């Protein structure tokens, strides 16, 4: 956290030359001015043994990483168009910073051995970089380590020893589309405020709290079906294949919320909501959404629920399983 300050000192021509403090150097001075007290009382030399192990990798489509435990915890995400155009070293560094952010709450106060198959990443994490974008990512990792009282030991491994993280980084989530925020805002005024988005990620969540398929920065839980949905006004915009399971879990936890589903009368889930053509007891209201091209926004995979503009319509269904009579065993 002194790279810019040293660069200024090395650029002077004599001991008596006056220096103009660069914005980057000013940021480093501000960090030490504000944060030095936070280091007071901490060990200068920590235990030499790392007690946690993390692997990470990046591909052309996304990043991936996992912790080595009894049943590995997996972090995954996909690049935006801008991120995908950056250098491989930048993407590998961003993979480290994003995976670290996803796991930060689990790794607090730990010393972590971090494996990557990019030698430049190891060097930059240890010494920084002269390239602003790479240095910015290195500083992001540094700040997270300080905030969560953890340290990492980056170590290079051959690509053939990092195949699991490589595989995770290449997973493409084709169900990361979302309802347009304008339409969500109208439904939130009608049936909200919604308190949690149960099927989301960092980039497509509609509210601050969310659950995700993989570990993401700021997610409350991985796999929405492992948590209790009661006590929240849930926002459900799931992959269509999960709708029957969603109904079962919502019934079990006596949850309430708003569900987004396609208007598909021939779908297996349709009789659950409209047995014999009439709404089920737990269906409170139904709203057919406008059939406009921008109704559904594609995710980072570039896809939505439909191949093109909505052809069959999309419904917003208000569900409430709180009434015991609506929840038979």
Secondary structure, DSSP 4 states (H G I P E B T S, - for coil): --HHHHHHHHH-SSTT---PPPHHHHHHHHHHHHHGGGGTT--SS--S---EEEEEEE-SSEEEEEE-SSS-EEEEEE--HHHHTS-HHHHHHHHHHHHHHHHHHHHTT-EEEEEES-HHHHHHHHH--SSHHHHHHHHHHHHHHHHTT-EEEEEE--GGG-HHHHHHHT---TT--EE-HHHHHHHHHHH----EEEEE-TTT-SSS-EEESSB-TT-SEESGGGS--TTSEEEE---GGGHHHHHHHHHHHT-EEEEEEE--TTSTTHHHHSGGGS--TTEEEEEEPP--TTSEE--TTS--SSSSS-SS-EEEEEEE--SGGG---
